[in-house]
């Protein structure tokens, strides 16, 4: 059994998943648009993502856009924890996520990990990047 984070966006899901695939070296990027599914009120021809997913390492990150006209607060109170294999990779991922976003905790050594940092990316997703082990 596995748990999969499911992120919600307001029209930027495709861009966000593409960015995450590039940043984390993700594979198997799949997206289904509202306009491709069965008739839904207000969704005809919509390019918004009804369901998307991306494999990152051994995990799957899933996401969607809210249907057009439906308000929401994407990722308002959740963080995605991503483990990095080493400090250089952790720093690279953190820097990519921080570009156009907001750093909450700069990436660096921590008493509980070789490296740790918290950032909200330009899509509003909160990330925790960590490198296991202590210094």
N, C-alpha and C positions, 0 to 999 in steps of 0.2 A: 504494500500500500504506500502511496506517495501523496504528499501535499504539494499543490502547485499554486504559486502566487497568481492572482488574476487582477490585472490593473485595468483601470477605467480612464478613458480620455474623452475629450470633447472635440473630436475632429482631427486629432493629431496622432492617432494610434498607428497608422501605417508608417509615418515618419519616425515615431518613437521606436517601433519594433525594428525598423531598418537601422537606426542608430545603435540600438542595443546589440543587434547582430554584428555590426561592424566593430563596436567597442569591445565586446566580449568574445569575438570569434564564434558567434552563434551559428547554428546550422538548422536545416529543415524549417526555414521560415515559411509559414503558411498563413494566408488571409482569405476570409470570405467576406464579401461586401454585402451590406443590406440589399443593394440592388440586384444581387445574384440569388437571393433567397426567395421563398414564397412571398406572395403579395402581402405587404404590411402597410398599413395606413401611413402615408407620408414618406415611405421608404423607396418608392419606385425610382430607379435610376440612381439611388444614393451611392456615393463612393465611400461613405463611412464604413469602417470595419465592424462587422457584426461579431466576428470571432477571429482572433489571430493567435498564433503560437510560435514559439521559437525554442530550440534546444540549446541550452547553455551548459556545457559539461554533462553531468548526469541528470540535470534538472530541466524542467520545462517551465518557461515563463509564458503565461497566457494573458490576453488583453482584448479589449474592445472599445469602440466609441459608443457614447450614448446616441440613441437615435436623434435625428435632427429635431429640434424643438423641445427636447427633454433636458432640463437643467440638472446639474450635478456638481459635486465638488470632488474631482478626481484625486485619489491618493491623499486625502486630507489628514488622515491619522494612521497611516501604516508605513512601514519601511520594508524594503527588500534587502536582505542580508546576502552579500555575495562574497564567498571565500576566494582569495587569490592564492596562487601557488607560491609566490615569492614577492618580496618588497617592490622590485622593479615593475612587475605586472600590476600589483596593487596601486602603485603610484600612477601608472599610465592610465588605468581604468578610472581612478579618482579624478585625475586631471581632465579626462575626456568628459566625465559626467559634470564636473564643475564649470566647464565652459558654457557660459550663458545661464548658469544656475546660481545657487547660493550655498556656500560652505557653512556647515554648522559646526563641525569639528574637523580641523585640518588633519590630513593623513600623516601619520608618523607613529613612532614607537609608543606603546602603551604598556602599563604594568601587567595586563592580561593577554597581550598579543604582541607579536613582532611588529605589526602595523595595524592601525585602525583609523578610520575617518568616516564622517557622516556628511552627506551632501544632498541637496535637492536639485535635480537636474532641470533643464530648461522646459521639460514637459510637466513638471510638478511632482515627479516621482522622488520619494525619499529613499536614499540608498545608504547602507552601511557596508563599507569595504573592509575586509579583515584578512590578515595573514596570520595563520595559526602559530602557536608557540610563543615563548617569551624571550626577551632579549637577554 
